[in-house]
Amino acid sequence: METNELMSAIFLVAVLALVLPGFLSTNNKIKQFMKNLSIWTIIILVIIVIIYLIL
């Protein structure tokens, strides 16, 4: 794994660690939780695709 890929992975994990507590506390209903989780999954996938296209 190259340094750029490693730094990108560390960055994504750090963002997840910062966002996850607030995300879980505001999503107390399963329907709302699944909707927000799918939105976050799409955002992360778009970021990963952009990173791989640029690098």
C-alpha positions in Angstrom: 0.0 0.0 0.0 1.4 3.4 -1.0 1.7 6.2 1.5 -1.1 8.2 -0.2 -3.5 5.3 0.1 -2.5 4.7 3.7 -3.0 8.4 4.5 -6.4 8.4 2.8 -7.5 5.4 4.8 -6.3 7.0 8.1 -8.2 10.2 7.2 -11.4 8.3 6.5 -11.1 6.4 9.8 -10.5 9.6 11.7 -13.5 11.3 10.1 -15.6 8.2 11.0 -14.4 8.4 14.6 -15.3 12.0 14.9 -18.8 11.6 13.2 -19.9 8.3 14.6 -20.9 9.3 18.2 -23.1 12.1 17.0 -24.5 10.0 14.2 -25.5 7.2 16.5 -27.1 9.5 19.1 -29.3 11.3 16.6 -30.4 8.2 14.8 -32.5 6.4 17.4 -35.1 5.0 15.0 -34.0 2.2 12.7 -35.6 3.7 9.5 -33.9 7.0 10.0 -30.6 5.2 10.9 -30.6 3.1 7.7 -31.4 6.1 5.5 -28.6 8.2 7.0 -26.2 5.2 6.9 -26.9 4.7 3.2 -26.3 8.4 2.5 -22.9 8.3 4.4 -22.0 5.1 2.5 -22.6 6.9 -0.8 -20.6 9.9 0.3 -17.7 7.7 1.3 -17.8 5.7 -1.9 -17.8 8.9 -4.0 -14.8 10.2 -2.0 -12.9 7.0 -2.6 -13.6 7.0 -6.3 -12.5 10.6 -6.6 -9.3 9.8 -4.7 -8.5 6.9 -7.0 -9.2 8.9 -10.2 -7.0 11.8 -9.1 -4.1 9.7 -7.8 
